[in-house]
Amino acid sequence: MDTKYHVLLKNNTWTLVPPPPHANIIGCKWVFKLKHKPDGNIDRYKARLVAKGYNQTPGIDYFETLSPVVKPSTISIVLTIALSSQWII
């Protein structure tokens, strides 16, 4: 958890700003998970810092959501266009 936290700080993952008036400030929590090898032994420990979004009300605290996920097909299409256009990758 300590390593993950320092990586987040080093990468400037967030910027602290004063809260807007009457804002519903949400907290965060650490989620821990064990990754196992095929033989059942522990491979590594994983930690994620997640927002407690369940404390928010749609239409009041937020109006839209974003899920920054790139599908493999999208990467394939972009690489195909780059190659056919002779772009430098």
All heavy atoms as an XYZ file, in Angstrom:
714
protein
N       0.827     -1.178      0.000
C       0.000      0.000      0.000
C       0.878      1.251      0.000
O       0.598      2.193     -0.736
C      -0.914     -0.025      1.216
C      -1.888      1.111      1.285
S      -3.047      0.944      2.626
C      -2.096      1.479      3.996
N       1.925      1.235      0.803
C       2.828      2.381      0.877
C       3.496      2.629     -0.466
O       3.582      3.773     -0.923
C       3.868      2.144      1.970
C       4.669      3.389      2.283
O       4.047      4.447      2.499
O       5.910      3.300      2.289
N       3.936      1.563     -1.132
C       4.577      1.693     -2.447
C       3.599      2.280     -3.453
O       3.945      3.194     -4.211
C       5.081      0.322     -2.933
O       5.989     -0.196     -1.963
C       5.764      0.435     -4.268
N       2.398      1.748     -3.481
C       1.367      2.222     -4.413
C       1.068      3.696     -4.166
O       0.950      4.488     -5.105
C       0.107      1.382     -4.254
C      -1.002      1.734     -5.188
C      -0.695      1.291     -6.580
C      -1.923      1.406     -7.463
N      -1.681      0.940     -8.806
N       0.949      4.101     -2.913
C       0.654      5.487     -2.568
C       1.760      6.421     -3.066
O       1.484      7.467     -3.645
C       0.470      5.621     -1.055
C       0.220      7.031     -0.596
C      -0.986      7.664     -0.864
C       1.198      7.735      0.098
C      -1.210      8.967     -0.443
C       0.980      9.030      0.519
C      -0.227      9.641      0.241
O      -0.442     10.936      0.654
N       3.009      6.031     -2.873
C       4.121      6.874     -3.317
C       4.202      6.954     -4.842
O       4.578      7.987     -5.389
C       5.437      6.401     -2.699
C       5.533      6.736     -1.245
N       5.624      8.013     -0.764
C       5.504      5.941     -0.144
C       5.667      8.016      0.544
N       5.586      6.757      0.952
N       3.831      5.881     -5.532
C       3.779      5.923     -7.000
C       2.699      6.901     -7.450
O       2.901      7.680     -8.388
C       3.533      4.517     -7.584
C       3.193      4.576     -9.057
C       4.741      3.632     -7.372
N       1.535      6.877     -6.795
C       0.463      7.811     -7.133
C       0.916      9.259     -6.926
O       0.634     10.131     -7.750
C      -0.786      7.520     -6.296
C      -1.512      6.212     -6.598
C      -2.598      5.956     -5.555
C      -2.113      6.219     -7.990
N       1.611      9.522     -5.844
C       2.121     10.871     -5.592
C       3.161     11.271     -6.635
O       3.138     12.387     -7.158
C       2.742     10.958     -4.192
C       1.788     10.924     -3.010
C       2.573     10.935     -1.703
C       0.814     12.086     -3.063
N       4.082     10.361     -6.946
C       5.151     10.640     -7.906
C       4.589     10.956     -9.289
O       5.107     11.812    -10.001
C       6.094      9.439     -7.984
C       7.242      9.628     -8.941
C       8.107      8.386     -9.006
C       9.121      8.512    -10.125
N       9.789      7.255    -10.395
N       3.505     10.273     -9.678
C       2.912     10.463    -11.005
C       1.934     11.634    -11.059
O       1.275     11.834    -12.079
C       2.199      9.184    -11.453
C       3.160      8.072    -11.746
O       4.319      8.300    -12.060
N       2.687      6.843    -11.643
N       1.843     12.402     -9.972
C       0.912     13.533     -9.911
C      -0.495     13.108    -10.328
O      -1.140     13.729    -11.167
C       1.401     14.701    -10.773
C       2.688     15.281    -10.255
O       2.867     15.438     -9.055
N       3.618     15.578    -11.153
N      -0.975     12.023     -9.729
C      -2.272     11.455    -10.071
C      -3.407     12.414     -9.741
O      -4.424     12.426    -10.408
C      -2.475     10.123     -9.325
O      -1.374      9.275     -9.639
C      -3.750      9.431     -9.734
N      -3.238     13.231     -8.730
C      -4.275     14.170     -8.355
C      -3.660     15.486     -7.927
O      -2.473     15.588     -7.657
C      -5.148     13.615     -7.229
C      -4.377     13.292     -5.986
C      -3.887     14.171     -5.073
C      -3.968     11.997     -5.548
N      -3.216     13.505     -4.088
C      -3.255     12.166     -4.345
C      -4.147     10.712     -6.030
C      -2.718     11.103     -3.639
C      -3.614      9.668     -5.317
C      -2.915      9.861     -4.140
N      -4.507     16.507     -7.889
C      -4.123     17.829     -7.407
C      -5.113     18.224     -6.325
O      -6.327     18.177     -6.542
C      -4.182     18.863     -8.551
O      -3.335     18.428     -9.619
C      -3.728     20.220     -8.080
N      -4.611     18.586     -5.169
C      -5.490     19.018     -4.089
C      -5.979     20.434     -4.363
O      -5.194     21.327     -4.656
C      -4.762     18.972     -2.749
C      -4.392     17.582     -2.233
C      -3.653     17.700     -0.901
C      -5.620     16.701     -2.082
N      -7.267     20.611     -4.294
C      -7.893     21.917     -4.494
C      -8.909     22.127     -3.381
O      -9.411     21.161     -2.803
C      -8.593     22.013     -5.873
C      -7.587     21.909     -7.004
C      -9.668     20.967     -6.018
N      -9.252     23.391     -3.077
C     -10.278     23.609     -2.056
C     -11.631     23.102     -2.572
O     -11.932     23.237     -3.751
C     -10.287     25.122     -1.847
C      -9.429     25.700     -2.897
C      -8.669     24.612     -3.568
N     -12.437     22.520     -1.705
C     -13.741     22.006     -2.156
C     -14.702     23.146     -2.483
O     -14.680     24.187     -1.837
C     -14.239     21.203     -0.969
C     -13.546     21.778      0.209
C     -12.214     22.271     -0.291
N     -15.545     22.941     -3.495
C     -16.554     23.962     -3.778
C     -17.579     24.018     -2.641
O     -17.763     23.027     -1.927
C     -17.212     23.485     -5.072
C     -16.679     22.133     -5.362
C     -15.572     21.834     -4.416
N     -18.230     25.159     -2.479
C     -19.220     25.254     -1.396
C     -20.353     24.247     -1.596
O     -20.780     23.989     -2.708
C     -19.746     26.693     -1.494
C     -19.079     27.321     -2.651
C     -18.117     26.364     -3.250
N     -20.814     23.683     -0.528
C     -21.935     22.736     -0.519
C     -21.638     21.459     -1.306
O     -22.563     20.793     -1.764
C     -23.218     23.388     -1.045
C     -23.524     24.700     -0.396
N     -23.841     24.808      0.940
C     -23.518     25.961     -0.886
C     -24.048     26.082      1.231
N     -23.848     26.800      0.154
N     -20.382     21.112     -1.492
C     -20.022     19.900     -2.237
C     -20.104     18.681     -1.326
O     -19.793     18.764     -0.142
C     -18.620     20.025     -2.807
N     -20.514     17.564     -1.887
C     -20.527     16.296     -1.162
C     -19.166     15.640     -1.395
O     -18.936     15.027     -2.425
C     -21.658     15.404     -1.674
C     -21.712     14.072     -0.965
O     -21.135     13.905      0.102
N     -22.386     13.125     -1.563
N     -18.269     15.800     -0.443
C     -16.910     15.272     -0.583
C     -16.951     13.773     -0.287
O     -17.450     13.347      0.751
C     -15.936     15.974      0.387
C     -15.985     17.492      0.189
C     -14.524     15.424      0.196
C     -15.659     17.959     -1.204
N     -16.421     12.982     -1.224
C     -16.413     11.534     -1.029
C     -15.054     11.084     -0.535
O     -14.039     11.729     -0.796
C     -16.795     10.776     -2.319
C     -15.793     11.053     -3.437
C     -18.201     11.138     -2.752
C     -15.990     10.191     -4.647
N     -15.049     10.007      0.173
C     -13.807      9.456      0.700
C     -13.225      8.420     -0.253
O     -13.693      8.244     -1.382
N     -12.235      7.730      0.222
C     -11.625      6.662     -0.560
C     -11.266      5.520      0.389
O     -11.287      5.685      1.608
C     -10.403      7.155     -1.313
S      -9.103      7.816     -0.256
N     -10.976      4.378     -0.182
C     -10.572      3.237      0.637
C      -9.618      2.372     -0.166
O      -9.580      2.429     -1.393
C     -11.786      2.415      1.080
C     -12.512      1.720     -0.052
C     -13.665      0.900      0.488
C     -14.366      0.170     -0.646
N     -15.410     -0.717     -0.167
N      -8.843      1.575      0.543
C      -7.919      0.636     -0.091
C      -8.610     -0.707     -0.276
O      -9.288     -1.189      0.631
C      -6.663      0.460      0.762
C      -5.755      1.640      0.698
C      -5.669      2.651      1.606
C      -4.822      1.942     -0.333
N      -4.733      3.562      1.199
C      -4.189      3.144      0.017
C      -4.446      1.307     -1.508
C      -3.215      3.734     -0.776
C      -3.468      1.894     -2.298
C      -2.873      3.083     -1.932
N      -8.441     -1.300     -1.453
C      -8.964     -2.629     -1.740
C      -7.765     -3.538     -1.974
O      -6.907     -3.238     -2.809
C      -9.880     -2.618     -2.985
C     -10.356     -4.012     -3.318
C     -11.060     -1.687     -2.755
N      -7.696     -4.632     -1.228
C      -6.561     -5.552     -1.305
C      -6.982     -6.855     -1.971
O      -8.103     -7.322     -1.788
C      -6.010     -5.843      0.088
C      -5.574     -4.603      0.814
C      -6.389     -4.007      1.760
C      -4.355     -4.026      0.538
C      -5.998     -2.860      2.424
C      -3.946     -2.878      1.189
C      -4.768     -2.299      2.136
N      -6.058     -7.441     -2.730
C      -6.344     -8.701     -3.410
C      -5.060     -9.516     -3.505
O      -3.978     -8.965     -3.686
C      -6.883     -8.414     -4.811
C      -7.392     -9.624     -5.535
C      -8.065     -9.220     -6.839
C      -8.695    -10.425     -7.470
N      -9.420    -10.094     -8.690
N      -5.196    -10.822     -3.362
C      -4.062    -11.729     -3.551
C      -4.121    -12.311     -4.953
O      -5.183    -12.737     -5.407
C      -4.127    -12.883     -2.542
C      -3.874    -12.552     -1.085
C      -4.103    -13.787     -0.225
C      -2.471    -12.040     -0.891
N      -2.999    -12.328     -5.641
C      -2.905    -12.990     -6.936
C      -2.180    -14.312     -6.703
O      -1.139    -14.349     -6.063
C      -2.128    -12.135     -7.938
C      -2.784    -10.803     -8.248
C      -4.131    -10.993     -8.874
C      -4.037    -10.812    -10.352
N      -5.304    -10.846    -11.043
N      -2.756    -15.398     -7.228
C      -2.193    -16.729     -7.007
C      -1.577    -17.294     -8.282
O      -2.036    -17.002     -9.387
C      -3.283    -17.685     -6.506
C      -3.779    -17.335     -5.147
N      -4.831    -16.475     -4.926
C      -3.354    -17.715     -3.927
C      -5.038    -16.351     -3.636
N      -4.152    -17.093     -2.997
N      -0.558    -18.110     -8.104
C       0.040    -18.861     -9.205
C      -0.864    -20.053     -9.513
O      -1.734    -20.408     -8.709
C       1.433    -19.356     -8.801
C       2.425    -18.233     -8.556
C       3.770    -18.804     -8.159
C       4.762    -17.694     -7.893
N       6.064    -18.189     -7.466
N      -0.681    -20.686    -10.673
C      -1.505    -21.850    -11.007
C      -1.450    -22.967     -9.960
O      -2.410    -23.710     -9.790
C      -0.940    -22.322    -12.339
C      -0.330    -21.095    -12.951
C       0.183    -20.297    -11.790
N      -0.320    -23.068     -9.238
C      -0.210    -24.129     -8.228
C      -0.867    -23.759     -6.894
O      -0.854    -24.541     -5.945
C       1.257    -24.522     -8.011
C       2.093    -23.388     -7.427
O       1.549    -22.298     -7.153
O       3.307    -23.597     -7.253
N      -1.421    -22.556     -6.801
C      -2.122    -22.136     -5.595
C      -1.305    -21.267     -4.657
O      -1.845    -20.688     -3.722
N       0.007    -21.174     -4.864
C       0.850    -20.320     -4.025
C       0.591    -18.852     -4.348
O       0.190    -18.507     -5.449
C       2.328    -20.638     -4.236
C       2.706    -21.974     -3.650
O       2.180    -22.382     -2.623
N       3.627    -22.672     -4.315
N       0.880    -17.993     -3.376
C       0.679    -16.557     -3.570
C       1.746    -16.037     -4.530
O       2.943    -16.236     -4.330
C       0.742    -15.803     -2.232
C      -0.415    -16.249     -1.343
C       0.710    -14.303     -2.458
C      -0.384    -15.667      0.050
N       1.282    -15.360     -5.586
C       2.186    -14.771     -6.574
C       2.574    -13.356     -6.158
O       3.739    -12.991     -6.155
C       1.516    -14.768     -7.947
C       2.406    -14.227     -9.046
O       3.639    -14.325     -8.922
O       1.864    -13.707    -10.044
N       1.562    -12.537     -5.797
C       1.826    -11.168     -5.375
C       0.607    -10.606     -4.661
O      -0.480    -11.147     -4.723
C       2.209    -10.295     -6.559
C       1.170    -10.218     -7.638
C       1.714     -9.519     -8.875
N       0.936     -9.929    -10.024
C       0.390     -9.104    -10.876
N       0.551     -7.810    -10.733
N      -0.304     -9.557    -11.889
N       0.851     -9.496     -3.994
C      -0.206     -8.781     -3.306
C      -0.542     -7.540     -4.130
O       0.349     -6.867     -4.626
C       0.263     -8.346     -1.916
C       0.639     -9.496     -1.028
C       1.942     -9.984     -0.998
C      -0.312    -10.104     -0.225
C       2.289    -11.048     -0.190
C       0.034    -11.166      0.601
C       1.329    -11.627      0.612
O       1.658    -12.683      1.420
N      -1.832     -7.252     -4.292
C      -2.241     -6.085     -5.057
C      -3.045     -5.158     -4.159
O      -3.780     -5.600     -3.288
C      -3.094     -6.499     -6.260
C      -2.295     -7.310     -7.275
C      -3.014     -7.414     -8.578
C      -2.910     -6.064     -9.235
N      -3.298     -6.019    -10.610
N      -2.899     -3.851     -4.389
C      -3.653     -2.854     -3.649
C      -4.145     -1.796     -4.629
O      -3.427     -1.414     -5.555
C      -2.786     -2.205     -2.576
N      -5.398     -1.366     -4.434
C      -5.970     -0.302     -5.255
C      -6.614      0.727     -4.340
O      -7.245      0.368     -3.346
C      -7.060     -0.842     -6.195
C      -6.555     -1.702     -7.291
C      -7.683     -2.104     -8.241
N      -8.766     -2.773     -7.523
C     -10.045     -2.617     -7.782
N     -10.446     -1.830     -8.741
N     -10.964     -3.270     -7.082
N      -6.454      1.984     -4.677
C      -7.125      3.065     -3.955
C      -8.356      3.441     -4.776
O      -8.232      3.850     -5.926
C      -6.191      4.270     -3.802
C      -6.728      5.449     -3.010
C      -7.025      5.050     -1.572
C      -5.746      6.610     -3.045
N      -9.537      3.263     -4.200
C     -10.781      3.510     -4.939
C     -11.631      4.558     -4.226
O     -11.596      4.685     -3.002
C     -11.595      2.214     -5.138
C     -10.831      1.210     -5.969
C     -11.973      1.597     -3.811
N     -12.384      5.308     -5.015
C     -13.297      6.311     -4.465
C     -14.566      5.637     -3.976
O     -15.021      4.651     -4.539
C     -13.625      7.345     -5.535
N     -15.128      6.164     -2.920
C     -16.391      5.648     -2.383
C     -17.551      6.337     -3.113
O     -18.287      7.139     -2.550
C     -16.481      5.907     -0.886
C     -15.462      5.145     -0.066
C     -15.662      5.455      1.406
C     -14.688      4.701      2.271
N     -14.847      5.064      3.692
N     -17.682      6.008     -4.396
C     -18.687      6.648     -5.231
C     -20.109      6.343     -4.842
O     -21.040      7.030     -5.259
N     -20.319      5.323     -4.025
C     -21.674      4.970     -3.616
C     -22.296      6.011     -2.690
O     -23.478      5.960     -2.382
C     -21.709      3.591     -2.947
C     -20.700      3.408     -1.841
C     -20.933      3.878     -0.563
C     -19.498      2.751     -2.088
C     -20.019      3.717      0.450
C     -18.564      2.571     -1.078
C     -18.833      3.059      0.191
O     -17.904      2.884      1.180
N     -21.505      6.990     -2.254
C     -22.030      8.070     -1.417
C     -22.544      9.237     -2.252
O     -22.962     10.249     -1.706
C     -20.961      8.586     -0.455
C     -20.611      7.573      0.605
O     -21.439      6.759      0.986
N     -19.385      7.606      1.074
N     -22.484      9.129     -3.581
C     -22.907     10.211     -4.460
C     -24.318      9.971     -4.988
O     -24.769      8.836     -5.089
C     -21.945     10.349     -5.636
C     -20.558     10.782     -5.217
C     -19.664     10.928     -6.417
O     -19.595     10.056     -7.266
N     -18.977     12.055     -6.496
N     -24.978     11.056     -5.362
C     -26.321     10.984     -5.922
C     -26.269     11.447     -7.374
O     -25.850     12.583     -7.642
C     -27.286     11.889     -5.124
O     -27.213     11.520     -3.741
C     -28.702     11.746     -5.624
N     -26.697     10.590     -8.333
C     -26.702     11.003     -9.741
C     -27.574     12.248     -9.945
O     -28.643     12.364     -9.361
C     -27.302      9.804    -10.481
C     -27.155      8.653     -9.545
C     -27.182      9.228     -8.160
N     -27.072     13.179    -10.764
C     -27.815     14.408    -11.030
C     -27.587     15.504    -10.010
O     -27.961     16.649    -10.229
N     -26.986     15.139     -8.875
C     -26.677     16.144     -7.851
C     -25.162     16.264     -7.693
O     -24.599     17.343     -7.810
C     -27.332     15.783     -6.493
C     -28.857     15.811     -6.639
C     -26.865     16.739     -5.393
C     -29.602     15.333     -5.417
N     -24.503     15.141     -7.424
C     -23.062     15.145     -7.213
C     -22.282     14.971     -8.518
O     -21.120     15.336     -8.596
C     -22.666     14.030     -6.245
C     -23.278     14.232     -4.872
O     -23.278     15.381     -4.393
O     -23.764     13.253     -4.294
N     -22.908     14.371     -9.518
C     -22.254     14.195    -10.814
C     -23.318     14.064    -11.893
O     -24.479     13.764    -11.613
C     -21.327     12.979    -10.821
C     -22.041     11.652    -10.700
C     -22.419     10.949    -11.830
C     -22.342     11.110     -9.457
C     -23.076      9.741    -11.728
C     -22.985      9.904     -9.337
C     -23.356      9.221    -10.476
O     -24.012      8.027    -10.380
N     -22.904     14.344    -13.138
C     -23.848     14.298    -14.253
C     -23.438     13.291    -15.320
O     -24.244     12.895    -16.141
C     -23.993     15.689    -14.874
C     -24.516     16.692    -13.881
C     -23.657     17.562    -13.241
C     -25.864     16.742    -13.567
C     -24.134     18.475    -12.310
C     -26.350     17.644    -12.636
C     -25.484     18.518    -12.010
N     -22.180     12.898    -15.333
C     -21.721     11.911    -16.301
C     -20.591     11.098    -15.687
O     -19.983     11.510    -14.712
C     -21.255     12.574    -17.600
C     -20.084     13.533    -17.412
C     -19.680     14.213    -18.710
O     -19.678     13.534    -19.747
O     -19.370     15.400    -18.672
N     -20.335      9.937    -16.263
C     -19.241      9.100    -15.787
C     -18.293      8.821    -16.938
O     -18.666      8.921    -18.103
C     -19.765      7.759    -15.233
O     -20.475      7.076    -16.261
C     -20.665      7.980    -14.033
N     -17.078      8.461    -16.601
C     -16.061      8.167    -17.595
C     -15.369      6.870    -17.203
O     -14.967      6.694    -16.059
C     -15.036      9.303    -17.666
C     -13.807      9.065    -18.524
C     -14.208      8.970    -19.998
C     -12.797     10.157    -18.323
N     -15.236      5.986    -18.158
C     -14.521      4.735    -17.939
C     -13.431      4.625    -18.995
O     -13.679      4.176    -20.115
C     -15.488      3.551    -18.042
O     -14.781      2.347    -17.863
N     -12.209      5.085    -18.675
C     -11.139      5.105    -19.671
C     -10.565      3.720    -19.955
O      -9.530      3.338    -19.436
C     -10.094      6.027    -19.049
C     -10.300      5.850    -17.587
C     -11.775      5.597    -17.393
N     -11.285      2.959    -20.781
C     -10.851      1.618    -21.143
C     -10.663      1.555    -22.648
O     -11.515      2.001    -23.405
C     -11.907      0.573    -20.702
C     -11.496     -0.814    -21.144
C     -12.110      0.626    -19.204
N      -9.543      1.021    -23.074
C      -9.267      0.876    -24.501
C      -9.414     -0.591    -24.873
O      -8.785     -1.455    -24.279
C      -7.844      1.380    -24.848
C      -7.568      1.197    -26.329
C      -7.679      2.827    -24.447
N     -10.260     -0.855    -25.855
C     -10.462     -2.224    -26.308
C      -9.322     -2.621    -27.251
O      -8.794     -1.785    -27.980
C     -11.793     -2.348    -27.035
C     -12.992     -2.060    -26.161
C     -14.270     -2.178    -26.966
C     -15.469     -1.839    -26.101
N     -16.712     -1.872    -26.872
N      -8.941     -3.888    -27.261
C      -7.886     -4.348    -28.174
C      -8.204     -4.054    -29.639
O      -7.306     -3.741    -30.421
C      -7.818     -5.851    -27.919
C      -8.336     -6.026    -26.526
C      -9.372     -4.953    -26.347
N      -9.475     -4.111    -30.017
C      -9.833     -3.824    -31.407
C      -9.542     -2.366    -31.762
O      -9.142     -2.064    -32.894
C     -11.306     -4.150    -31.661
O     -12.136     -3.393    -30.804
N      -9.702     -1.454    -30.800
C      -9.403     -0.048    -31.037
C      -7.911      0.147    -31.273
O      -7.506      0.880    -32.188
C      -9.861      0.817    -29.845
O     -11.246      0.586    -29.613
C      -9.614      2.291    -30.097
N      -7.086     -0.510    -30.491
C      -5.638     -0.419    -30.668
C      -5.246     -0.960    -32.036
O      -4.432     -0.363    -32.751
C      -4.901     -1.172    -29.540
C      -5.160     -0.484    -28.199
C      -3.407     -1.267    -29.825
C      -4.651     -1.238    -27.002
N      -5.850     -2.066    -32.430
C      -5.556     -2.664    -33.729
C      -5.915     -1.715    -34.869
O      -5.140     -1.559    -35.834
C      -6.331     -3.978    -33.873
O      -6.118     -4.535    -35.139
N      -7.065     -1.073    -34.780
C      -7.496     -0.135    -35.829
C      -6.553      1.063    -35.913
O      -6.144      1.469    -37.003
C      -8.945      0.327    -35.582
C      -9.907     -0.838    -35.818
C      -9.311      1.512    -36.464
C     -11.322     -0.572    -35.370
N      -6.182      1.608    -34.759
C      -5.285      2.769    -34.742
C      -3.920      2.395    -35.327
O      -3.344      3.153    -36.122
C      -5.140      3.340    -33.317
C      -4.026      4.369    -33.238
C      -6.460      3.930    -32.847
N      -3.404      1.221    -34.978
C      -2.118      0.788    -35.543
C      -2.209      0.548    -37.044
O      -1.283      0.879    -37.791
C      -1.624     -0.468    -34.826
C      -1.159     -0.264    -33.389
C      -0.814     -1.608    -32.744
C       0.034      0.680    -33.330
N      -3.326      0.002    -37.507
C      -3.517     -0.221    -38.943
C      -3.537      1.103    -39.704
O      -2.905      1.239    -40.752
C      -4.833     -0.992    -39.198
O      -4.772     -2.236    -38.506
C      -5.055     -1.246    -40.668
N      -4.248      2.086    -39.169
C      -4.298      3.409    -39.804
C      -2.908      4.043    -39.804
O      -2.483      4.629    -40.801
C      -5.319      4.309    -39.084
C      -6.743      3.787    -39.310
C      -5.201      5.753    -39.568
C      -7.789      4.468    -38.462
N      -2.189      3.921    -38.675
C      -0.849      4.499    -38.578
C       0.095      3.876    -39.601
O       0.873      4.578    -40.256
C      -0.299      4.323    -37.171
N       0.025      2.565    -39.762
C       0.890      1.891    -40.731
C       0.527      2.263    -42.163
O       1.401      2.520    -42.987
C       0.816      0.372    -40.553
C       1.533     -0.176    -39.325
C       1.215     -1.648    -39.138
C       3.026      0.043    -39.446
N      -0.751      2.279    -42.479
C      -1.161      2.598    -43.840
C      -0.898      4.050    -44.183
O      -0.694      4.402    -45.352
C      -2.648      2.278    -44.058
O      -3.454      3.101    -43.234
N      -0.869      4.937    -43.175
C      -0.563      6.345    -43.400
C       0.920      6.653    -43.254
O       1.332      7.808    -43.361
C      -1.364      7.216    -42.432
O      -2.742      7.010    -42.602
N       1.708      5.617    -42.933
C       3.158      5.734    -42.731
C       3.516      6.735    -41.643
O       4.453      7.515    -41.745
C       3.871      6.074    -44.042
C       3.695      5.006    -45.097
C       4.395      5.343    -46.393
O       4.876      6.465    -46.585
N       4.448      4.375    -47.284
N       2.710      6.722    -40.568
C       2.997      7.570    -39.408
C       4.105      6.932    -38.586
O       4.266      5.721    -38.550
C       1.773      7.728    -38.526
C       0.621      8.456    -39.157
C       0.650      9.233    -40.271
C      -0.737      8.444    -38.723
N      -0.599      9.717    -40.552
C      -1.471      9.242    -39.609
C      -1.402      7.840    -37.669
C      -2.830      9.472    -39.477
C      -2.757      8.058    -37.521
C      -3.452      8.876    -38.414
N       4.855      7.758    -37.907
C       5.894      7.269    -37.010
C       5.225      6.901    -35.674
O       4.500      7.712    -35.092
C       6.999      8.323    -36.784
C       7.689      8.634    -38.104
C       7.991      7.857    -35.736
C       8.660      9.789    -38.020
N       5.464      5.688    -35.220
C       4.846      5.234    -33.973
C       5.878      5.289    -32.856
O       6.957      4.806    -32.969
C       4.298      3.809    -34.117
C       3.233      3.807    -35.187
C       3.747      3.303    -32.803
C       2.668      2.435    -35.480
